Amino acid sequence: MALRGGDERMVLGRSGWSNRGKICTVGGEGTQDMDRDQFERHLAALCERLTAEVRASAEHHGPAAFEGRVRAVLGALLAGTGHEAAPDIDQGFPDIVVGAFGVEVKATQSDSWRCIAKSVSEGQRALEVDHIYVVYGKFGGRPEVRWADYGASIMHVRTSHVPRFEIEIGTRRPLFDQLGLAYESFRGLPMQDKMPLIRQYARGRLRPGERLWWLEDTDPEEQTHSLPLEVRVYMDLPRDEKRRLRAEAALMCPQVVGGARQRRKYVDAVMYLMTYRGVLCPQARDLYSAGSVGEQGPTDNFVLNSLIDIQHELRQAALHLEDALFLEYWGDCPDPEGRLLEWLRRADGFAQGWTPSGFLFLQEQGKC
């Protein structure tokens, strides 16, 4: 399993104190005069030396030990350039800063050049860094240390509680080539501008019937919607919560009104409950076509009766659910006042042998 090379970060910079740690000058050339070619030569020398060390001994094979060794050797290589390293305390990104250059340190015990990296938001990033590299220690198989351009190594986005980058040293399909945007440009965007790009990429990889479970445009620390750690079972919920969740799922997924032979008509509704509300519904028919929700009503259509019964909850869902959900499930986001009419238009297209707009939301249609 790929492991992050520790949380503590060091600053290698010009003289004086900053909120990023103590920075000492010992004379000589400063980082403002160091171009990328010069810095990359230091990285090449660093990796050559570290490769020899990790093959000779397992002393620095642990993530924290390896990151500490990267700092120490890089500091030694920079001796005479005007910089010394002193510990930083705010644990940001990247792990090491050398003036306008940054180094993120990764380490793995597997025989792989691929691992999970930072979240897409890159919180607490060093704003003064213009260009970031990765130094990667691979300790499985034949141990080796390589460096690479960080942005050019990002090749995928994975999701845990938040979307995270995945990097691969030497990847042939950099993510930002696929997005048509340079990583340096992307990392300068606010989170609400990053997420549409990431969702566009992720949607392009979905198979039929799959949906994204993360929709937020905001920084993970600022999101208003979150899933509980525990999964709840639908039949164990209070009656009022069941009604609210049934209304939300029906609004997002008007195909629930489809005919009996439409085998997958409840799939999206069940997925909505699971991925957005953390609720498991083992029996999909419990939502709309079971006798417990549809037997009592003015018609012999259980699905229609169940929807007539929750019209109030459907109206509330149309007014208050997040715009991002409508974009994800409908591909469009009508104004809240127009959402029920749009739902009826969609539902009429799914229903067989009956017309939802003939029974539901008559007031909104001006029929009563």
N, C-alpha and C positions, 0 to 999 in steps of 0.2 A: 504494500500500500504506500502511496506517495505521501510523504510527510513534509510539512513546512519546516524550514530551517530555523526554528526558534522565533520568538517575538521581539526580543530586544534589538534595537537598531542603533547604529553608530553614525556619527557625523564626521566626515573628513572635509574640512573646509578652510576658509581663510581665518585670519586672526580675530580674536574677540569672543564675546559671548552672544549666543542667540537662544531663542526659546527651543531650539533643537539640540542643545548641548554645548559643552565647552569645546572651542575650536582654537588651536594653538598654531602659531606660525613660527617656524624655525629659520626662516630666511630662504631666499632663492625664488624660483619661479612659482607663481600662484596658479590656481586652477583656471582663472580667467584666460590664461595664455595656453591652456592645454586643449588641443583640438581632439576630435573623435579618433583620428588615426593614432595619436599618441596614447590616448586612454585605452584603446583597444589593444595596443601593444602591451600595455601593463596587464590587461586581462589575459592575453595569450601567455605571458610569462607566469602569471598567477596560476593558470590552469595546468601548465606544464609542471610546475613545482608541486602543486597539490596532487596531481595524478601520481607522481612518483611517491609521494608520502602515503596516499591511501592504499597504494598497492603494497607498500612495505609494511604497513601497520594499520590495525583497525582502531587505533586510538581516537581518530576523529570521524568515525563512521556514524556517530549519532548526530541527529539534526542540530542540536544546540552546540555540540562540540565542533561540528563542521562549520557552522556559521561563525563561531568565534575564531576558528583557524583562518577562514577566508579574510576576516577583518585584519588579523595579525599579519598575514602574509602581504595583503594589499597595502597595509600601512607601511611595511618594510620596503616594498617596491616603490612607494611614493616618497620615501625618505630623500630629502634633498630637493624636493619640489616645493617645499614651503608648508607642508601639512603634517599634522599628527592627529591621531584619533583619540577621542574621549567619549565615554559612554553617553548615550542619549536616554531619555526617560519616558518619551511619549508613545513609543511602540507604534510607529506609523509605517508608511509605505513610501519608497522601498526600504529594505533593511539597512543599506549603506548608502550614504550620500557623499559624493566627491564634487563639490561645487555644483555645476549644472548637470552632472552625471549621477545616475543612481544605479545600484546593483541590488537586485532581489536574489536571495540565496534559497535554493531548493535542494533537498536531499531525499533519496529514496533507498531502501534496502532491496528493492526489486531490480531486475535486469531490464530496465525500461527507461527511455528518455521522455516519458510522458507522465504528467502529474497534474493535480488540481492546483490552481493558483488563487489569486486574490478575487474577491467579489467584484462584480461589474462596477459597483459604486466607488471602489478604491478609496474608502474613507480614510481620513487622517493622512492623506498623501502629502508628500513634500512639494510644495508649490514652486520652489526654486529649481526643481529638477526639470530639465528640458528633454533628456533622453535617458531611457532605462534599459539596462542589460540584465540578463539572468546568468548566474553562475550555478551550475547544476552538478551535484555530486551523485553519481550512480555507483552504489556499493554492491549490487547484486551482479552475478557473473564476474567478468573481469572489471574491477573497479576503475573508474575513470572520472575526470572532472572536465567539463566543457563550459564554454560561455557562448552566449548568443544574444542577438537583439531581442528584447523582451516582447515588443509588439509583433515582430515577425514570427515569434514562436507561439503566439496565441492561435489555436486552431479550432476551438470549440467552446461552447458555453454549456455547463451542466448546472443543475439546480439541486440545492439542498433546501435550506430554509430561504435562501436567496440565490439568484443566478451567479455563478462563479465561472471565471475563465478556466480553460484547460490549456496547458502548454505542452509542446513537444519540440525538443531540440532537433532542428533540421526538418521540420514539417514541410511538406510540399504543397499544403493547402492552407495558408495563413487565413485566419478568420477575416481580417480586415481587407484582404484582397477580395474576398467574397462580398463584403459589405460596400466595397468601392470607396473606402475612407481610410486615411492614415490613422494608426493608433494614437499618435500624438494629438491629432485633431479630435478624436473620439474622447480621450481622457480629459479634455478641456471642456466638454459639454456638461451642462447640468443633467441630473439624473432623469428628469422628465423628457429630455431629448435623446438620452441614451437608450431608454427602454423600447421605444418604437422600433429602433434599428435591431435590437436584440430579438424582439418578438418577431419581426419580419424574417430574420434568419431562422429562428426556431420553427415558425410556422411552415417554412419551406421544407423542413425535415419531417413534418408530421405525416403519418400514414392515415388512411381512411378511418374515421371513427375516433381519432386521437385529438385531444385538446390540450392547450396550455393550462397549467394550474396556477401560474403566477402572472398577474396582470398589471401590477402596480407600476406607475411611472415615477414614483417618489423614491427617495433614499430609504433603505430598509429600516433605519432608525426612526423615520418619520411616517411610516405607513399606518393608516388608520384601520386597515383590515389585517387580521392575522388568524391563523388556524390554531386551535388548542393542541397541546401535545398528545392528548388522548383522543382516540377515535370513539365516537358515540354511535350507538345503534338506534336506528330510526324508531323502532317500535317501543323503545324505552323512554322516549321523549314525552314531555307534557303535551296535552292536546293542543294548546294554543301555539306552541312552537311547531308542531307537526303541520298545522294549517298554514302557518307563515312559510315554512320551507316548501310545502307542496305548491303554494302560489308562486314562489320565486322560481322553482324548477319548471313549472308549466309556462311561466312567462318567458323564460329563457329558451324553452324548447317546445314551441307550439306543435311539433310533430307528435306530441302525446295524444292528440285527438285522432291520429291515424287509425286505419282499419285494423281488424284483428289479425290480418295476414301480414301486417308490417311488423316483422319480428323484432326490429331494433328500435322501435319507436320510443321506448323508455330509456334507451342507453344513455343519451345525453343528459336526461334528467337525473339519473342515478349518478353519473359522473360529476354533474354540477354539485350535488349534495356532498359527494366524497371529497372532491378537490377544493371546493370553495368554502364549504361549511364543516368539513371534518365529520360528516355523518354517513354511516354505512347503512344502506337499505338492501338487505339480502333478498327481499321479495319485491320486485319492482311494481307488481300489480297493486301492492298495498297503497301506492300513491294515488291512483285514480280509478282503477277498475274493480277493486275489491268491494264486496258487499258492505263492508264496514264504512266505506266512504261514498258509495254510489247507489246503494239500494233504496235509500230514502230520497225521494225527489219527484218532480212533476213529470218525468218522462221514464221510458223503459231503457234509456241509454245511461249506463252507470258512469261513464266518463263525463258525459254532459252534466249529469246530476252533481258529480263531485266538483265540477268547475263552477256551476251555478252557486253552490254552497260556499265557495271561497272567493266570490267576486270582490268583496271588500278587501281581502288580503291581496288579491291581484292588483287592485287599484293602488294600494299602498306600495306594493313592490314596484309598480311602474313609475311612481313618483320618486322613490328613494333609492333604488339600486344604482350602483356606480355606472357611470357612462362606459367604463372599460369593459364591463360585462356585456353590454349590448354590442359593442364593437367586436368582441370575441365571438359571441354566439350568433349574432344577426349579421355581422359584417357592416353594420350601419348603426348610428346612434340618433334616433329621432328625439325631438324635444319631449320632455316628460309628458306634456299634455297630449301628444300625438302617439304615444307608445301603444296604448290599447287598440287604437284603430289599426295601427300597423300589425299588431299581433293578430287581430281578427283577419286581416288580409292574408297573412301567412297561414293561419289555422284553417281558413276556408279552403286553401289549396291542399292541405293534408287530409282533411276529413273525407270520408267516403259514406255516402248515403244520408248525410245530414250536413247542415251548414251552421257552423258556430255563430256567425254574425246574425243568424235568425233568432238566437236565444240569449246571447251574452252581451253585456254592456250596451243595452238598448238606449239608455240615457245618453251615453257618449255619441251614439250614432244619430241622436235626434229623433228616435222612434217612439219616445214616450215623454 
